[in-house]
Structure formats: structure tokens, C-alpha cells
Amino acid sequence: MRPLPAAIIGGLVAGVATTALMTVARKTGVFGKTLDRDAVDWIDGVAGSRAVIGDAGTSVVEFANHLAASATFAAAWPTVRKSAPTLPAPLLAAGYGTALYAINIGAIAPALGITEGEIEAGPRKAAERWTVHVIQTVVTALIADRLADTSG
């Protein structure tokens, strides 16, 4: 399989996996309020979606958004991979996930009002968000590299 479709498939699988992780971790008390719930609250605040489609419907909209973002960020993986081909994929992917976390959660999400900002969130919540981003990119990378035809 070509690297780009392989990466997008990896990103979609990772999006499902991280959503499941956040749901289970939140419901078992391992995580506090997770980023997906912050996003659901934001969508409702902007669009009033809970009054129209309920919490479950708003959660479906957020999930679709999460999968689209996962696929989009995964599409950059082949380029990231080419930038450091000798680095182990999990290490490179962890760096990529950290960069995505810093840009998306450290800067963009608070500017849009999706999150409160990482200093205000506190170290536990920030660590949870960072962990999910790293897991997201490592799963993406492992699946993408496995699926990609690198034989030439």
C-alpha cells in the first residue's frame, strides 16, 4: 500500500483507539474530564447542539471531527517519517505527537475556547492530554509503517 493511504488508515484506527481510551479512562476514573468531552461542550456552546440532537448526537459530531483530525494529522506521517528514516518509528511518532499537542492543545484549543489552557488545566489533565496525543501518533505510525509498501 502507498504510504499516504496507509497513514490515513493508521490515523483512523488511532482515532477510534484514542476515543475508546478516553472513554474508558474517564468512566473508570483514571482520567478526569477528557478532551473529547471538552470538545462536546464547546460544540454545544457554539451551536446549541444538545438542544437539537442531544448529548449523544453532539458526541457523534465530535467523534467525526476527531476522526477527520486524526486522518489529517496522519497524512503528514509519510513526510515526518522521511525526515528521520533511521529513527525508530515510535520515538519519532512520540515527538510528532508532542508537537501536535503543543500546537493544538497548548495554543489553538485555548484560543478557540475549547480548553482552558494547559497551565489552568493543571499537570494531571495536561499529562492526560499529552499522553493521548502520543498514543495517537504512535499507533498511527506503527499501523502506517506496517501497511506501507516500502519495497520501492
PyMOL CGO cylinders between C-alpha atoms (Angstrom):
from pymol import cmd
from pymol.cgo import CYLINDER

trace = [
    CYLINDER, 0.00, 0.00, 0.00, 1.20, 3.51, -0.70, 0.3, 1, 1, 1, 1, 1, 1,
    CYLINDER, 1.20, 3.51, -0.70, 2.40, 5.47, 2.36, 0.3, 1, 1, 1, 1, 1, 1,
    CYLINDER, 2.40, 5.47, 2.36, -0.33, 8.15, 2.32, 0.3, 1, 1, 1, 1, 1, 1,
    CYLINDER, -0.33, 8.15, 2.32, -3.36, 5.81, 2.35, 0.3, 1, 1, 1, 1, 1, 1,
    CYLINDER, -3.36, 5.81, 2.35, -1.55, 3.62, 4.88, 0.3, 1, 1, 1, 1, 1, 1,
    CYLINDER, -1.55, 3.62, 4.88, -1.03, 6.63, 7.14, 0.3, 1, 1, 1, 1, 1, 1,
    CYLINDER, -1.03, 6.63, 7.14, -4.65, 7.75, 6.83, 0.3, 1, 1, 1, 1, 1, 1,
    CYLINDER, -4.65, 7.75, 6.83, -5.86, 4.26, 7.72, 0.3, 1, 1, 1, 1, 1, 1,
    CYLINDER, -5.86, 4.26, 7.72, -3.47, 4.29, 10.67, 0.3, 1, 1, 1, 1, 1, 1,
    CYLINDER, -3.47, 4.29, 10.67, -4.83, 7.67, 11.74, 0.3, 1, 1, 1, 1, 1, 1,
    CYLINDER, -4.83, 7.67, 11.74, -8.43, 6.49, 11.56, 0.3, 1, 1, 1, 1, 1, 1,
    CYLINDER, -8.43, 6.49, 11.56, -7.65, 3.37, 13.61, 0.3, 1, 1, 1, 1, 1, 1,
    CYLINDER, -7.65, 3.37, 13.61, -5.73, 5.51, 16.10, 0.3, 1, 1, 1, 1, 1, 1,
    CYLINDER, -5.73, 5.51, 16.10, -8.68, 7.92, 16.29, 0.3, 1, 1, 1, 1, 1, 1,
    CYLINDER, -8.68, 7.92, 16.29, -11.03, 5.10, 17.23, 0.3, 1, 1, 1, 1, 1, 1,
    CYLINDER, -11.03, 5.10, 17.23, -8.48, 3.70, 19.70, 0.3, 1, 1, 1, 1, 1, 1,
    CYLINDER, -8.48, 3.70, 19.70, -7.87, 7.02, 21.45, 0.3, 1, 1, 1, 1, 1, 1,
    CYLINDER, -7.87, 7.02, 21.45, -11.58, 7.75, 21.68, 0.3, 1, 1, 1, 1, 1, 1,
    CYLINDER, -11.58, 7.75, 21.68, -12.06, 4.34, 23.31, 0.3, 1, 1, 1, 1, 1, 1,
    CYLINDER, -12.06, 4.34, 23.31, -9.11, 5.04, 25.62, 0.3, 1, 1, 1, 1, 1, 1,
    CYLINDER, -9.11, 5.04, 25.62, -10.50, 8.41, 26.69, 0.3, 1, 1, 1, 1, 1, 1,
    CYLINDER, -10.50, 8.41, 26.69, -13.97, 6.96, 27.26, 0.3, 1, 1, 1, 1, 1, 1,
    CYLINDER, -13.97, 6.96, 27.26, -12.76, 4.01, 29.34, 0.3, 1, 1, 1, 1, 1, 1,
    CYLINDER, -12.76, 4.01, 29.34, -10.21, 6.10, 31.26, 0.3, 1, 1, 1, 1, 1, 1,
    CYLINDER, -10.21, 6.10, 31.26, -12.81, 8.76, 32.06, 0.3, 1, 1, 1, 1, 1, 1,
    CYLINDER, -12.81, 8.76, 32.06, -15.51, 6.28, 33.08, 0.3, 1, 1, 1, 1, 1, 1,
    CYLINDER, -15.51, 6.28, 33.08, -13.12, 4.33, 35.33, 0.3, 1, 1, 1, 1, 1, 1,
    CYLINDER, -13.12, 4.33, 35.33, -11.75, 7.47, 36.96, 0.3, 1, 1, 1, 1, 1, 1,
    CYLINDER, -11.75, 7.47, 36.96, -8.22, 7.04, 35.59, 0.3, 1, 1, 1, 1, 1, 1,
    CYLINDER, -8.22, 7.04, 35.59, -8.66, 10.31, 33.64, 0.3, 1, 1, 1, 1, 1, 1,
    CYLINDER, -8.66, 10.31, 33.64, -10.66, 13.34, 34.64, 0.3, 1, 1, 1, 1, 1, 1,
    CYLINDER, -10.66, 13.34, 34.64, -12.73, 15.21, 32.07, 0.3, 1, 1, 1, 1, 1, 1,
    CYLINDER, -12.73, 15.21, 32.07, -11.18, 14.30, 28.73, 0.3, 1, 1, 1, 1, 1, 1,
    CYLINDER, -11.18, 14.30, 28.73, -10.55, 16.41, 25.65, 0.3, 1, 1, 1, 1, 1, 1,
    CYLINDER, -10.55, 16.41, 25.65, -13.41, 14.78, 23.76, 0.3, 1, 1, 1, 1, 1, 1,
    CYLINDER, -13.41, 14.78, 23.76, -15.86, 15.97, 26.44, 0.3, 1, 1, 1, 1, 1, 1,
    CYLINDER, -15.86, 15.97, 26.44, -14.33, 19.47, 26.34, 0.3, 1, 1, 1, 1, 1, 1,
    CYLINDER, -14.33, 19.47, 26.34, -14.94, 19.42, 22.58, 0.3, 1, 1, 1, 1, 1, 1,
    CYLINDER, -14.94, 19.42, 22.58, -18.55, 18.24, 23.02, 0.3, 1, 1, 1, 1, 1, 1,
    CYLINDER, -18.55, 18.24, 23.02, -19.16, 21.11, 25.45, 0.3, 1, 1, 1, 1, 1, 1,
    CYLINDER, -19.16, 21.11, 25.45, -17.56, 23.56, 23.01, 0.3, 1, 1, 1, 1, 1, 1,
    CYLINDER, -17.56, 23.56, 23.01, -19.65, 22.32, 20.06, 0.3, 1, 1, 1, 1, 1, 1,
    CYLINDER, -19.65, 22.32, 20.06, -22.79, 22.69, 22.17, 0.3, 1, 1, 1, 1, 1, 1,
    CYLINDER, -22.79, 22.69, 22.17, -21.74, 26.15, 23.32, 0.3, 1, 1, 1, 1, 1, 1,
    CYLINDER, -21.74, 26.15, 23.32, -21.16, 27.32, 19.76, 0.3, 1, 1, 1, 1, 1, 1,
    CYLINDER, -21.16, 27.32, 19.76, -24.07, 25.59, 18.04, 0.3, 1, 1, 1, 1, 1, 1,
    CYLINDER, -24.07, 25.59, 18.04, -26.57, 24.72, 20.77, 0.3, 1, 1, 1, 1, 1, 1,
    CYLINDER, -26.57, 24.72, 20.77, -26.41, 21.15, 19.53, 0.3, 1, 1, 1, 1, 1, 1,
    CYLINDER, -26.41, 21.15, 19.53, -27.57, 19.37, 22.67, 0.3, 1, 1, 1, 1, 1, 1,
    CYLINDER, -27.57, 19.37, 22.67, -30.97, 21.06, 22.40, 0.3, 1, 1, 1, 1, 1, 1,
    CYLINDER, -30.97, 21.06, 22.40, -31.30, 19.84, 18.81, 0.3, 1, 1, 1, 1, 1, 1,
    CYLINDER, -31.30, 19.84, 18.81, -29.53, 16.46, 18.65, 0.3, 1, 1, 1, 1, 1, 1,
    CYLINDER, -29.53, 16.46, 18.65, -28.86, 15.68, 22.31, 0.3, 1, 1, 1, 1, 1, 1,
    CYLINDER, -28.86, 15.68, 22.31, -25.62, 14.79, 24.04, 0.3, 1, 1, 1, 1, 1, 1,
    CYLINDER, -25.62, 14.79, 24.04, -25.25, 11.56, 22.07, 0.3, 1, 1, 1, 1, 1, 1,
    CYLINDER, -25.25, 11.56, 22.07, -25.70, 13.37, 18.76, 0.3, 1, 1, 1, 1, 1, 1,
    CYLINDER, -25.70, 13.37, 18.76, -23.22, 16.06, 19.80, 0.3, 1, 1, 1, 1, 1, 1,
    CYLINDER, -23.22, 16.06, 19.80, -20.80, 13.29, 20.79, 0.3, 1, 1, 1, 1, 1, 1,
    CYLINDER, -20.80, 13.29, 20.79, -21.18, 11.75, 17.32, 0.3, 1, 1, 1, 1, 1, 1,
    CYLINDER, -21.18, 11.75, 17.32, -20.36, 15.13, 15.73, 0.3, 1, 1, 1, 1, 1, 1,
    CYLINDER, -20.36, 15.13, 15.73, -17.28, 15.41, 17.95, 0.3, 1, 1, 1, 1, 1, 1,
    CYLINDER, -17.28, 15.41, 17.95, -16.23, 11.85, 17.09, 0.3, 1, 1, 1, 1, 1, 1,
    CYLINDER, -16.23, 11.85, 17.09, -16.50, 12.60, 13.37, 0.3, 1, 1, 1, 1, 1, 1,
    CYLINDER, -16.50, 12.60, 13.37, -14.40, 15.71, 13.92, 0.3, 1, 1, 1, 1, 1, 1,
    CYLINDER, -14.40, 15.71, 13.92, -11.85, 13.67, 15.89, 0.3, 1, 1, 1, 1, 1, 1,
    CYLINDER, -11.85, 13.67, 15.89, -11.59, 11.10, 13.09, 0.3, 1, 1, 1, 1, 1, 1,
    CYLINDER, -11.59, 11.10, 13.09, -11.17, 13.84, 10.48, 0.3, 1, 1, 1, 1, 1, 1,
    CYLINDER, -11.17, 13.84, 10.48, -8.41, 15.44, 12.55, 0.3, 1, 1, 1, 1, 1, 1,
    CYLINDER, -8.41, 15.44, 12.55, -6.76, 12.05, 13.08, 0.3, 1, 1, 1, 1, 1, 1,
    CYLINDER, -6.76, 12.05, 13.08, -6.74, 11.36, 9.36, 0.3, 1, 1, 1, 1, 1, 1,
    CYLINDER, -6.74, 11.36, 9.36, -5.48, 14.85, 8.57, 0.3, 1, 1, 1, 1, 1, 1,
    CYLINDER, -5.48, 14.85, 8.57, -2.60, 14.73, 11.04, 0.3, 1, 1, 1, 1, 1, 1,
    CYLINDER, -2.60, 14.73, 11.04, -1.81, 11.18, 9.94, 0.3, 1, 1, 1, 1, 1, 1,
    CYLINDER, -1.81, 11.18, 9.94, -1.49, 12.38, 6.35, 0.3, 1, 1, 1, 1, 1, 1,
    CYLINDER, -1.49, 12.38, 6.35, 1.70, 14.18, 7.41, 0.3, 1, 1, 1, 1, 1, 1,
    CYLINDER, 1.70, 14.18, 7.41, 3.26, 10.97, 8.76, 0.3, 1, 1, 1, 1, 1, 1,
    CYLINDER, 3.26, 10.97, 8.76, 4.96, 9.90, 5.49, 0.3, 1, 1, 1, 1, 1, 1,
    CYLINDER, 4.96, 9.90, 5.49, 6.71, 13.29, 5.36, 0.3, 1, 1, 1, 1, 1, 1,
    CYLINDER, 6.71, 13.29, 5.36, 7.62, 13.14, 9.03, 0.3, 1, 1, 1, 1, 1, 1,
    CYLINDER, 7.62, 13.14, 9.03, 8.93, 9.60, 8.53, 0.3, 1, 1, 1, 1, 1, 1,
    CYLINDER, 8.93, 9.60, 8.53, 11.09, 10.65, 5.57, 0.3, 1, 1, 1, 1, 1, 1,
    CYLINDER, 11.09, 10.65, 5.57, 12.61, 13.43, 7.69, 0.3, 1, 1, 1, 1, 1, 1,
    CYLINDER, 12.61, 13.43, 7.69, 14.23, 10.88, 10.03, 0.3, 1, 1, 1, 1, 1, 1,
    CYLINDER, 14.23, 10.88, 10.03, 14.15, 7.44, 8.37, 0.3, 1, 1, 1, 1, 1, 1,
    CYLINDER, 14.15, 7.44, 8.37, 16.65, 5.84, 10.76, 0.3, 1, 1, 1, 1, 1, 1,
    CYLINDER, 16.65, 5.84, 10.76, 14.88, 6.94, 13.94, 0.3, 1, 1, 1, 1, 1, 1,
    CYLINDER, 14.88, 6.94, 13.94, 12.62, 4.25, 15.44, 0.3, 1, 1, 1, 1, 1, 1,
    CYLINDER, 12.62, 4.25, 15.44, 9.03, 4.98, 14.41, 0.3, 1, 1, 1, 1, 1, 1,
    CYLINDER, 9.03, 4.98, 14.41, 7.65, 5.06, 17.98, 0.3, 1, 1, 1, 1, 1, 1,
    CYLINDER, 7.65, 5.06, 17.98, 10.26, 7.62, 19.05, 0.3, 1, 1, 1, 1, 1, 1,
    CYLINDER, 10.26, 7.62, 19.05, 9.70, 9.83, 16.01, 0.3, 1, 1, 1, 1, 1, 1,
    CYLINDER, 9.70, 9.83, 16.01, 5.93, 9.49, 16.39, 0.3, 1, 1, 1, 1, 1, 1,
    CYLINDER, 5.93, 9.49, 16.39, 6.12, 10.44, 20.07, 0.3, 1, 1, 1, 1, 1, 1,
    CYLINDER, 6.12, 10.44, 20.07, 7.96, 13.60, 19.05, 0.3, 1, 1, 1, 1, 1, 1,
    CYLINDER, 7.96, 13.60, 19.05, 5.35, 14.31, 16.41, 0.3, 1, 1, 1, 1, 1, 1,
    CYLINDER, 5.35, 14.31, 16.41, 2.56, 13.73, 18.93, 0.3, 1, 1, 1, 1, 1, 1,
    CYLINDER, 2.56, 13.73, 18.93, 4.25, 16.07, 21.38, 0.3, 1, 1, 1, 1, 1, 1,
    CYLINDER, 4.25, 16.07, 21.38, 4.47, 18.76, 18.69, 0.3, 1, 1, 1, 1, 1, 1,
    CYLINDER, 4.47, 18.76, 18.69, 0.78, 18.29, 17.81, 0.3, 1, 1, 1, 1, 1, 1,
    CYLINDER, 0.78, 18.29, 17.81, -0.13, 18.51, 21.48, 0.3, 1, 1, 1, 1, 1, 1,
    CYLINDER, -0.13, 18.51, 21.48, 1.90, 21.70, 21.95, 0.3, 1, 1, 1, 1, 1, 1,
    CYLINDER, 1.90, 21.70, 21.95, 0.37, 23.39, 18.91, 0.3, 1, 1, 1, 1, 1, 1,
    CYLINDER, 0.37, 23.39, 18.91, -3.20, 22.11, 19.12, 0.3, 1, 1, 1, 1, 1, 1,
    CYLINDER, -3.20, 22.11, 19.12, -3.77, 21.92, 22.84, 0.3, 1, 1, 1, 1, 1, 1,
    CYLINDER, -3.77, 21.92, 22.84, -1.20, 24.41, 24.03, 0.3, 1, 1, 1, 1, 1, 1,
    CYLINDER, -1.20, 24.41, 24.03, -2.16, 27.16, 21.61, 0.3, 1, 1, 1, 1, 1, 1,
    CYLINDER, -2.16, 27.16, 21.61, -5.13, 26.59, 19.28, 0.3, 1, 1, 1, 1, 1, 1,
    CYLINDER, -5.13, 26.59, 19.28, -7.68, 24.94, 21.60, 0.3, 1, 1, 1, 1, 1, 1,
    CYLINDER, -7.68, 24.94, 21.60, -7.43, 27.61, 24.33, 0.3, 1, 1, 1, 1, 1, 1,
    CYLINDER, -7.43, 27.61, 24.33, -7.53, 30.40, 21.72, 0.3, 1, 1, 1, 1, 1, 1,
    CYLINDER, -7.53, 30.40, 21.72, -10.80, 28.95, 20.36, 0.3, 1, 1, 1, 1, 1, 1,
    CYLINDER, -10.80, 28.95, 20.36, -12.19, 28.38, 23.86, 0.3, 1, 1, 1, 1, 1, 1,
    CYLINDER, -12.19, 28.38, 23.86, -12.26, 24.58, 23.55, 0.3, 1, 1, 1, 1, 1, 1,
    CYLINDER, -12.26, 24.58, 23.55, -9.99, 24.18, 26.56, 0.3, 1, 1, 1, 1, 1, 1,
    CYLINDER, -9.99, 24.18, 26.56, -8.98, 26.40, 29.43, 0.3, 1, 1, 1, 1, 1, 1,
    CYLINDER, -8.98, 26.40, 29.43, -5.25, 26.26, 28.65, 0.3, 1, 1, 1, 1, 1, 1,
    CYLINDER, -5.25, 26.26, 28.65, -2.72, 23.80, 29.99, 0.3, 1, 1, 1, 1, 1, 1,
    CYLINDER, -2.72, 23.80, 29.99, -1.47, 25.87, 32.92, 0.3, 1, 1, 1, 1, 1, 1,
    CYLINDER, -1.47, 25.87, 32.92, -5.05, 26.35, 34.11, 0.3, 1, 1, 1, 1, 1, 1,
    CYLINDER, -5.05, 26.35, 34.11, -5.83, 22.68, 33.45, 0.3, 1, 1, 1, 1, 1, 1,
    CYLINDER, -5.83, 22.68, 33.45, -3.08, 21.58, 35.79, 0.3, 1, 1, 1, 1, 1, 1,
    CYLINDER, -3.08, 21.58, 35.79, -0.37, 18.97, 35.42, 0.3, 1, 1, 1, 1, 1, 1,
    CYLINDER, -0.37, 18.97, 35.42, -2.62, 15.91, 35.65, 0.3, 1, 1, 1, 1, 1, 1,
    CYLINDER, -2.62, 15.91, 35.65, -5.03, 16.99, 32.91, 0.3, 1, 1, 1, 1, 1, 1,
    CYLINDER, -5.03, 16.99, 32.91, -2.17, 18.28, 30.75, 0.3, 1, 1, 1, 1, 1, 1,
    CYLINDER, -2.17, 18.28, 30.75, -0.36, 14.94, 31.13, 0.3, 1, 1, 1, 1, 1, 1,
    CYLINDER, -0.36, 14.94, 31.13, -3.53, 13.06, 30.18, 0.3, 1, 1, 1, 1, 1, 1,
    CYLINDER, -3.53, 13.06, 30.18, -3.96, 15.18, 27.04, 0.3, 1, 1, 1, 1, 1, 1,
    CYLINDER, -3.96, 15.18, 27.04, -0.29, 14.81, 26.09, 0.3, 1, 1, 1, 1, 1, 1,
    CYLINDER, -0.29, 14.81, 26.09, -0.44, 11.03, 26.65, 0.3, 1, 1, 1, 1, 1, 1,
    CYLINDER, -0.44, 11.03, 26.65, -3.44, 10.68, 24.34, 0.3, 1, 1, 1, 1, 1, 1,
    CYLINDER, -3.44, 10.68, 24.34, -1.63, 12.67, 21.62, 0.3, 1, 1, 1, 1, 1, 1,
    CYLINDER, -1.63, 12.67, 21.62, 1.46, 10.49, 21.91, 0.3, 1, 1, 1, 1, 1, 1,
    CYLINDER, 1.46, 10.49, 21.91, -0.58, 7.28, 21.84, 0.3, 1, 1, 1, 1, 1, 1,
    CYLINDER, -0.58, 7.28, 21.84, -2.47, 8.64, 18.83, 0.3, 1, 1, 1, 1, 1, 1,
    CYLINDER, -2.47, 8.64, 18.83, 0.65, 9.28, 16.80, 0.3, 1, 1, 1, 1, 1, 1,
    CYLINDER, 0.65, 9.28, 16.80, 2.48, 6.11, 17.85, 0.3, 1, 1, 1, 1, 1, 1,
    CYLINDER, 2.48, 6.11, 17.85, -0.49, 3.92, 16.89, 0.3, 1, 1, 1, 1, 1, 1,
    CYLINDER, -0.49, 3.92, 16.89, -0.80, 5.83, 13.63, 0.3, 1, 1, 1, 1, 1, 1,
    CYLINDER, -0.80, 5.83, 13.63, 2.90, 5.36, 12.86, 0.3, 1, 1, 1, 1, 1, 1,
    CYLINDER, 2.90, 5.36, 12.86, 3.00, 1.68, 13.70, 0.3, 1, 1, 1, 1, 1, 1,
    CYLINDER, 3.00, 1.68, 13.70, -0.03, 0.88, 11.57, 0.3, 1, 1, 1, 1, 1, 1,
    CYLINDER, -0.03, 0.88, 11.57, 1.06, 3.16, 8.72, 0.3, 1, 1, 1, 1, 1, 1,
    CYLINDER, 1.06, 3.16, 8.72, 4.57, 1.74, 8.60, 0.3, 1, 1, 1, 1, 1, 1,
    CYLINDER, 4.57, 1.74, 8.60, 3.23, -1.79, 8.74, 0.3, 1, 1, 1, 1, 1, 1,
    CYLINDER, 3.23, -1.79, 8.74, 0.76, -1.20, 5.90, 0.3, 1, 1, 1, 1, 1, 1,
    CYLINDER, 0.76, -1.20, 5.90, 3.06, 0.86, 3.69, 0.3, 1, 1, 1, 1, 1, 1,
    CYLINDER, 3.06, 0.86, 3.69, 4.81, -0.85, 0.85, 0.3, 1, 1, 1, 1, 1, 1,
    CYLINDER, 4.81, -0.85, 0.85, 8.40, 0.28, 1.21, 0.3, 1, 1, 1, 1, 1, 1,
    CYLINDER, 8.40, 0.28, 1.21, 9.81, -2.18, -1.32, 0.3, 1, 1, 1, 1, 1, 1,
    CYLINDER, 9.81, -2.18, -1.32, 10.12, 0.53, -3.92, 0.3, 1, 1, 1, 1, 1, 1,
]
cmd.load_cgo(trace, "trace")
